[in-house]
């Protein structure tokens, strides 16, 4: 059986092991890093080609500077160039949380520029009807990987869920975690994972292990909910495609 290319969404809190899991995927691997640290993690895989592109986020203290549009254009152009080259089997967004923020701000900057050309006051945030451009740009990143027949691993953070109940003056924590980023990520992915950590007793004291939950997938819903310790990309594929 020939394995299809897959899009994997992996959500976790910071410093949980997202990159390490991503680097166990099929190489060569291209990583688009927005938060530093990717180059260090790749040293743990000396026998695998892992090429990192580091995007430097500027120090932002207010919304007066146009900073997001150049970053988005740099990412888009590099991504298209890399896919067209045919060199890499797996692409990693590290993280899609930052990418979504950049794209949303870039769309706002385009609208602000348009308003300025028309002599109108700058917009401070996107209206509900203006999120279409943000959604299309995010979706294009996933669509390019699918069309090229390559793997894509979208890493993003988790954040605490806050909900405002009817009649309440303020939102309250629900005790759950949700994706910090593009809410349509899971619908675009073939396999959705969530990762946490825990400590286990070992021969040399307590050992920290990753705990990865297979939240959902489009191939076999009967395996949804399974949990794996210190798993790898290949192990997940073997669970999803047992006949491979």
Secondary structure as UniProt FT lines:
FT   STRAND          7..12
FT   TURN            14..15
FT   HELIX           18..22
FT   TURN            23..24
FT   STRAND          29..33
FT   HELIX           38..42
FT   TURN            43..44
FT   TURN            46..47
FT   STRAND          50..54
FT   HELIX           68..85
FT   STRAND          90..94
FT   HELIX           96..117
FT   TURN            118..119
FT   HELIX           128..130
FT   HELIX           131..148
FT   STRAND          151..163
FT   TURN            166..167
FT   STRAND          172..180
FT   TURN            183..184
FT   HELIX           185..188
FT   STRAND          191..202
FT   TURN            203..204
FT   STRAND          205..217
FT   HELIX           221..223
FT   TURN            224..225
FT   STRAND          227..229
FT   HELIX           233..240
FT   TURN            241..243
//
